[in-house]
């Protein structure tokens, strides 16, 4: 799937906002975010700095991203659940934030619940990031 730079930026920022919801960034979350940043075409240093600063940067608002298509928003929510589950728990704040993203992108609660269930039923090594099938067009 080809996406715009704006959608790519919203994707990365949205996932950064997600990982700060439980007030900690696990080693697995850090690794996944680094990989996602690279896949979306961001410089490694930029992504590392963003990950390090997201917990303490109170100037970044937690506004849920709105994407240019429902398909992209669904991919984002799937990746969000994969990242949230990477530290062996989906924190209630992470889940409620992903639900708010769904709402902003006209995705119903039933789809979100089913997607969460699908992610949790898979073993960690079986979970495939949706971002791997995304290409940012510059």
TAPEDA-V311246 format. One record per backbone hydrogen bond with DSSP energy under -0.5 kcal/mol. CO is the residue of the C=O (numbers start at 1). NH is the residue of the N-H. If there is no record, write none. Layout:
{{CO NH} {CO NH}}
//
This chain:
{{1 135} {3 137} {4 8} {5 9} {6 10} {7 11} {8 12} {9 13} {10 14} {11 15} {12 16} {13 17} {14 18} {15 19} {16 20} {18 21} {19 24} {20 23} {24 26} {26 30} {27 31} {28 32} {29 33} {30 34} {31 35} {32 36} {33 37} {34 38} {35 39} {36 40} {37 42} {38 41} {43 47} {44 48} {45 49} {46 50} {47 51} {48 52} {49 53} {50 54} {51 55} {53 56} {53 57} {56 58} {57 60} {59 61} {65 67} {69 73} {70 74} {71 75} {72 76} {73 77} {74 78} {75 79} {76 80} {77 81} {78 82} {79 83} {80 84} {81 85} {82 86} {83 86} {84 87} {84 89} {85 88} {89 91} {91 94} {91 95} {92 96} {93 97} {94 98} {95 99} {96 100} {97 101} {98 102} {99 103} {100 104} {101 105} {102 105} {102 107} {103 106} {108 112} {109 113} {110 114} {111 115} {112 116} {113 117} {114 118} {115 119} {116 120} {117 121} {118 122} {119 122} {123 126} {123 127} {124 127} {127 129} {129 132} {130 133} {131 134} {135 3} {136 138}}
//
